[in-house]
Amino acid sequence: MNFTGFSQVPVSDVAHAIQLSLAPVFLLNGIGVLLAMLTSRLARIVDRARGVEQRLQHASGDEARDLIGTLGTMRRRARLMNFSITFGTVAALLVAMVVALLFASAFAAFSLAAMVSLLFIVSMLSLVAALLAFLIEIRIATASLRIGQQRI
């Protein structure tokens, strides 16, 4: 391997690149926590839907109709969670690319600012989409919640 190109870069430039990439790394950590929570929520929806499907096999009449409605709601919630997880993962991937490009910019002979900016903007839009899907899922879950015999 030839490291002559790297020896031309001052250590201060490398240190600055590391400093620049720290904030997106913290963002990446936050997105990771969000993804863990979304995945856990999806798992709970799926587990609950399996239980309802088993009850549906032995139900009839009004109870079967109610259970089918519940499954429809769970299906919508699961799709929204899947959407949210997908866009959260895309956001994390784009932020990771931003970090890599920020660090690579210390060694590049050309400016990567436009690419870094574009990737960061797209990652934030993806994160917004993930959070909107999560918010809609929460609204559906709350609207379908029953305490006693009344809906909230």
C-alpha angles and dihedrals in degrees: 000000000000114000097174092112091053093049089062092062114090117236089236089063091052091047090050091051090052090050091050092050095051097080094052089047089058089048088051089053091052092050089050091055090047091051091050091053093046092049091050090050092050090050090053091050092050093047092049092047091053090054091049090049090054091049089048091061090065099035130097139181118357094359091055091048091051092048092050089052090049090051090051090054091047090049090055091046092049091050091051091049090050090050091048093048091048095051092042089054091048089051091051092049092050092048089050088053089050090054091049092048093047090054093043090052089073088064102034121102090212134053118271093182096109093049092046091049094048093048092048092050092049091047091053091048089051090049090050090052090050092050093046091053089049091050092050091049091051090051091051092047092050093046091052094046115117124198109187105326097325130089118227 
